[in-house]
Amino acid sequence: MFKTLSAAALLAAVSTTAIAAPEAYTLDASHSQIVFNYNHLGYSTSYGMFSGFNGEIQFDQEDPAASSVTVSFPVMSMLTGWEERFAHFMSPDFFDGTDEEMVTFTSTSIEVTGDNTALITGDLTLNDVTKSVVLDAKLNQIGDHPMAGKPWAGFDATTTLLRSDYNLGQFAPFVSDEVQVMISVEAMKAA
């Protein structure tokens, strides 16, 4: 009888492991930001931000390389801190932005580089141009949120983009073509 129970328990454990899959986490829009900066004529570093965006992480804690990320937000949700700069970014000099124009990122592969780090490769669509980019990502923490009482995860990531890759290279090289991007997101386990 003991052998039968042990075999049944082993079979159950193996079948549970075999069907383990990534779990859906929804971005917490109130605690997710994308901050970018660029050199302005050598005189200053200018900053902008996107916040309040939607996205989903399919997170596999046992096999992080099997995880995936999708994010989207309207280009018009950009924050610059100065209305005239925002208007210039949305002009034909740059985005020629409309309410319908979306920025999207969809991961295509994840390479685990350490206990809590990975390189996330994905397709970034910006200004109607799609290019492959690599995010240098770090898992900050995963566990039960002390106030929400449900599983939560937090990640940071960085990358560097070239404006000219996305037909946004106006005034380069005086205004730097390179844009530094810093991402910080929180995500809650989907119900």
DAKA-V498966 format. One record per helix or strand. SS is the DSSP state (A for helix, B for strand). FROM is the first residue (numbers start at 1). TO is the last residue. Records with the same first field share a line. If there is no record, write none. Layout:
SS: FROM-TO ; FROM-TO
This chain:
A: 2-19 ; 29-31 ; 64-66 ; 75-77 ; 83-89 ; 163-166
B: 23-27 ; 33-40 ; 44-51 ; 54-59 ; 68-74 ; 79-79 ; 102-112 ; 117-126 ; 129-144 ; 151-162 ; 175-175 ; 178-189
